[in-house]
């Protein structure tokens, strides 16, 4: 049996074992949603790293360097800026005000149960779009390993993750993320060392990459993406501000005991992620160009890379370490996908059961048993829906798909959270209006943009000229929220006067 197949089944065995262990530790709502708030800062930092360092990072952004060179840096530095802002603005207040979901925070600040419905809806939309990126990476990987169809591959991953989340909950997801984060950091370190040894250092690496790539030395200069200034600014804005609106990352702050632990875990996570980003951008990306480009073993019959650009890093592992390193890397990437998909599925399922269904019942509370049943149903529903969407978007770059999720998060959760936490004049009506405006406008403009309107729907020309709407939609959300808050302010102020 090949190393890749062994790594694949070892990953499944370990993650299933973690799920069984976690299921035996407790099945309460607190255990499934937040691991009972008993995760340490160090453990949470590794889990955050495991949650963020996804298929998007390892597969998609490496593929983008392969395609556009230095312009892929925007995918690295923008999220790190977002982490710094999250540390300053979000982590502490979020942990103090919330228990299970973002809806808890919004309702505790503004007191309107309708915000729970909005928060749940936006969290589900963002999580599903981010899920597509991970499932596309999973389908491409397993198709290469086993020769399965893409559809069968993503169905298998969706089923596995649904089992992990439904029965192991946040505790299982946390430990899968911790294990995966450690493995991924070690593999990136090993791959970086092998690239530098094979190239004789940085100079040899960059020279070889420039010689084989169509862009030549332009690979290491800005301009390779050929995007407009608007698109680049909008993309950077989405990746930065979207960090503070991604539900699967924000709910990780509810797994630690207090605000200080939340901030500490974020500092440690940002350090780990930043280190991995430096290695991927400075060594692994150029290495993929240097050792995969033009190599007949990795070229598809119709041109391009075997398995698509998202597989460049796997081919690099094979080129430098043979089938053994390829197999180990495949197992780590599969663990990466499982860990991130598990976190996203929890975010979608908890938002559905704790926010959406509760809000629709108009104040009639659910028993804990009822909420857990809905959580498990929502888990399988989210997993299967992500499978269908992944099949529809299977030919898109996974980093691009993730950027769309960031754009929606930056236009919905981020404006509402910031205004609720830091602008005392914010009203529930203003928060709802701004959040809905950001959600609707970002989704509509993404649909009208080139990636969906032209590539997916087959129209000749895009109605909105850019794939990244954040530069329009985030200011729109803030403006709508603030204008409506000002307009509804007298009604809010009148309540204490009559008390």
N, C-alpha and C positions, 0 to 999 in steps of 0.2 A: 504494500500500500504506500502511495506517495506521501511525502512530507506535508503537502498541502491538504490532502484528504485527512491525514492524521491530525493536523492542526485544527481543521474545521470541526471534526467530531470531538476533539478535546475541548474546544471552546464551548460547544453545545453541552457537553457533560458537566463542565465546571459551572456554567451559568444555570443549568437546571439544578445542580447541587446547591448553589447559593439560594435559588428560589425555594427549594424544599426547606432549607435551614431557616430562611426568613419567614416562611409560612408557619413554621412551628413556634416562632418567637412571639407571634401575636397577630390577630386578625381584626383589631379594633380600627375605627376610622382614623384615629391618630397614628396608628402604626402603619396603615396602608398609605395615608396621604403624606405624612412627614416623618416617618420612622420614630414617632413618639418624641421628636425634638431632642433625641439623645446622641446625635452625631457630634463628634468632637471637631474643633476648628481645623485640625490637620486632616482628618478624614474628609471633612466637607470640602477643603481646598482641593484635595485629589479628586473628589467626586465632581466638583465644578469643572476642573481641568478635563476630566473624562467626559463630562457633558458637552463641553465646548469644542474640544479637539476631536472633531467628528470626521466623517467621510468627506465633508466639505473641505476641511483643512488639509488632510493628508492626500486625498485623491484630487479634489476639484481645484484647489489653489496651485498644486504642483502642475496640474494640466494647464492651468491658465499661464503659469510661467513658461511652460512648453510652447504655448500659443502666442503670448503677447510680451513675454519677457518682463522687464523691470516694472512695467505698469501694474503688474499683479501685486506690487507692494501695498497698494491701497487696501487690499483685503487683509493685510497684516497689521498695519499701524492704526487703522481706523478703529477696529474692535478694542485695541489696547487703550486708546484714548477713552473709549466708552467704559472700559473697566475702571479707569481712574475717576471718571465722573460718577460712576455708580457707587464707588467707595465714598466719595464726598457727599453725594446727594441722596442716595437711595437705600443703601444697605441697612444702616441703623434705624431710620424711621420705619422701614418696611417690617423689620423684625419686631419692633415694639408694638406695631399696630395690627399685625396680621397673625393668623393662626394656621390657616390651611391654604388660602388662595388670595389672589389679588383683589377679588371681590370683597373679602373681609376688610382689607385696608381701605378701599373706597367707601364702603358703607360706614366704617367706623369714623371716618373723617367727615363725610357729608350727610350721612344718615338716611339716604334714599335707597330703598331696596331695589329700585329699578337699575341702579348702578351694578348690582350683582349680575343682572341679566346681561347688561352690556359687557362687563368684564369677562363673563363666561363665554359669550359669543366671540369676542375678539381673541381670547386665548385659544379657543378651538380653531379659529381660522388661521392664526399665526402658527400654531403647532402643526396643523395639517400641512401647510405649505413647507415648513421646515422638514416635516416627515418625508415629503416627496423627495427632497434632495438625498436623504439618507437611504431611502428605499431604491432610488435609481442606482446609487453606488453599490448597494447590496446585490441588486439584480445583475449588474455588470460583472461583479466579482464572482458570484456563484456560477454564472453562465460560463465563464472561462474555466473555473475549477472542475466543473462536472459536465459541461456540455449540455446543460439544461436550457430550456427556453427562458427568456427573460421573465415571462409571465409566471412560470412555475417557480422561478427563483424568488421573486418578490412575495409570492403567496406563501412560500415556506417561511421566509423571514417574518412576515406579518403574523403568521400563526404562532411561531415561537415566542415572539415578543408579547403577544396577547396573553399567553400562558404565564410568562414571567411576571407581568404587571398585575394580572388579575389575582394571582395567588401569592406573589411575593411582595408586591407593593413597593413603597419607597425604600424600605430597608434592602430588599434584594437589588433594586436598581442602583442604590448607593454603592453597594459592595461590588457589583459588576462594573460600575464606573471607576471605582478605586483600582481594581485589578487591571482594568483596561488602560487606565492612565499610566500606571507604572510600566506596563508592557510597551505601550506606545512610546514613552519617553526613551526607554532603553533601545527600542528598535530604531528610532530616529538618530540617536547617538551612534549606534553601530553603523547604520547606513552612511552617516556623515563621515565617520572615520574611514570606511571602505572607499568612499568617493575620493577623499583627499589622498589616501595612500595610492589608489590606482592612477590619480592624476599627477601625483608628485607635488601637491600643494595647490593653493588658490590660483596662482598664475597659470599653471598648467591646465587646471579645470576650466577657467574662463576662456583661455585661448582655444581649447578644444571645442567648447560649446559654441563659440563664435564662428569657428571654422565650419561646423556641420549644420548650423541653423540658417534658414533662409534669410533671416534678418541680419546675419553677420554680427558685427560689433554693436549694431543697433539693439540687439537683445538686452543690452545693459544700459540703455538710455530710455528716457521717457518718450512716449508717443507710439508705442507698439500697438496699443489697443485701438487707435484711430477713433476714439470716442470724442464727442464734443465736450467743451468745457462744462456745459450744463450737466451732461451725464456724469462726468467725473465728480463734480461737486455734489451732485445729488446722491451718487453712490457712496461717497465718503460720509455724507451727512446721515444717510440711512444706516450704514454700518456702525457709526459712532453712537447715535442716539437710539438706534434700535436695540443696542445692548441693554439699555435700561427699560426695555419693554418686552423682552423675551420671557414668556411665562415659565418655560421649563428651567431657566436659570434663576429667575426671581424666587420661585417656590423653594429653591435650595436654602434660602435664608431662614425658612421656617423649620428646618431640620436641626438647627443648633439652639442652644438654650437661651441666648440673649443677644442684644445688639452688638456687644463687644466681640462676641464669638463670630458673629456674622461678618464684621469688618475684618477681623483677623483672617478668617478663611478666604476672604476676597483678595487680600494682599498676597497671601501665599499662592493662591490660584493664578493671579496675574503674573507673578514671577515665573511660575512653571510654564504657563502658556507663552509668555514672552520669550523665554529661552528656546522653546520648541520652534516658535515662529522664526527666530534668527537662523536656526539651523536649516529649516526648510527653505527659506528665501535665499540664504547665502550659499548653501551647499547642495541640498537635495534637489531643488529645482534646476539649477545649472547642471547637476549631475545627470538628471533625467534627459536633458537636452543632449549632453555630451555622449551618453552611452546608449541611448535608445534611438535617436534620430539616424535614419539611414541604415540601421541594423536589420538585415533581412529577416531575422528571427522574430522581429516584433512588428513587421509591416503587414497590414491587411491586404488581401488580394486586390481590392479596389483602390488602394492607396490609403494613406493615413496609418494610425497606430492600431494594432490588433486589439480589439475590444473597446476601442475609442480612447480619446485623450485621458479620460479618468483613470485608465489603467497604467499610465506612464510610470508611476512610482513602483508598481509591482514588477514591471519589466526591468526597471533599474535594479531592483533586488535580485532578479534572476541573472542579469548581466554580470553582477559583481559577486554574487554568492551562490549561483547555481540554483537548482531546484529546491535544495534544502532551505536556503534563505527565502526563496519565493514562497515556499509553503508556510514558513513561520510568519512571514509578513502578511500572507493571506489570512492566517488565523488571527493575527493581531487586528487587522483591518475589519475582519468579521466581528470580533469582539467589540471594536470601536463602534460599528454600526448598531449592534445590539444594545450597547449601553446608551447611546444617544437616543435611539428610537424608544427605548424603555422610558427615559426621562420625558420625552415629548408626549408619549402616550399617557403617562401619569398626569401631565399638565392638562391634556385634553379631557381625560376621563374625570379628573377631580373638578375641573371647571364645569363639566356637564352635570355631575351629580350634586356638587355642593353649591353651585351658583345658578346654573340655568334652570334645572328642575325645581330647585327650592324657590326661585323667583317666580316661576310660572304657577306655583301653588298659592301665591298671594298671601303669604304669612302663615299658611298651615305647614307646620314643621314636619319633617320626615323623621322617623325613628332611625337610629344608627343602623339597624339591620336593613331597612329599606334603602338607605343611602349607599350601603356597601353593595347591595344587589345592583343598583343603578350604576355604581362605579364599575362593576365588572362587565355589565352589558355595554356601557360606553367604551370600555377598554377594547372589547372585540369589535365594536362598531368603528372606532377610530382606526384600528389596525387594518380592517378590511377596506375602509374608504381610502386610506393611504396607499394600499395596494393598487386600487383602481386608478388613482391619480398618478402614481408612479408609472404605470403602463402608458398612460397618455403622454407623459413628459419624459419618456425614457431616453430620448436623444439629446436632452439639454445638459449642459455642464452643471454639475452639482453645486459648484460655488455660486453660479449665477442664480440657481433656484433658491439657495439659502439667502442670497442678497434680497430677493423679493420678500421673504419673511421678515428680514430686518426692516425693510421699507415700511411694511404694514405696522410692525411693532412701533417704529418711530413716529407713526402718524396716529396711533390710537392709544395704546397703554401709556406711552411716555408722556404725551402732553397732559393727559388726565391725572397721572400720578404726580407730576411736577406741580401742577396748579393746585391739586388737592393738598399737597404737603406744604407748599410755600407761598401760596397767594390766599390770604384770609378771605378775600371777597369772592372766592369761587363758590358758586351755588351748584346744587345737584343738577338743576336744569342746564346750567352752562357746561358742566362736565359731560353730561349726556350728549348735548348738542355738539360739542367739540369732538368727543370721541366718535360719535356716529359719522360726523362730517369727515374725519380723518380716515375711518375705516372704509366708508363707501367710496370716497374719492381715490384712495390708494388702490383699492381693488379694481375700480373701474378704469383708472389710467394704466394699470398693469395689463388689463385685458386689451385695452386699446393700443398698447405699445407694440413694437416690432416682434418681441419674443412670442406673444400669444396671438395677436391679431393677424400676423403674417405667417409665422412658422407653424403655429398649431392650428389656427382656423383657416389658413390658406388664402387669406385676402392679399391683394396686390400691394397695397401700401398701408402703413400704420397711420392711425388717426392722431395718436399722441407720439411725438417723435423720439422719445427716449424710453428705455426699459426701466428707468429708475425715477419714480415720481416724487421722492421725498422732499425735494427742494420746493415743490408746490404744496404738497399735502400736509406736511408738518406745520408750516406757518398758517395754513388754512385752519387746521384743527385748533391751534392756539387762538387765532383771531375769533373764530366762531365761539369758542368756549368763553373768552373774556367778554365779548360783546353781549352774549346771552346772560352771562353772570351779572354784568352791569345793569342790564334791562330788568332782571328779576331780583336785584338787590333789595329794593324797598320791602318786598314781601318777606324776605328773610329777616330783615332788621325789625320788622313789625312784631315778630313773635315775642321777643323778650319784653317789649313795652307793654303788652297786654297781660303778661303773666302776673 
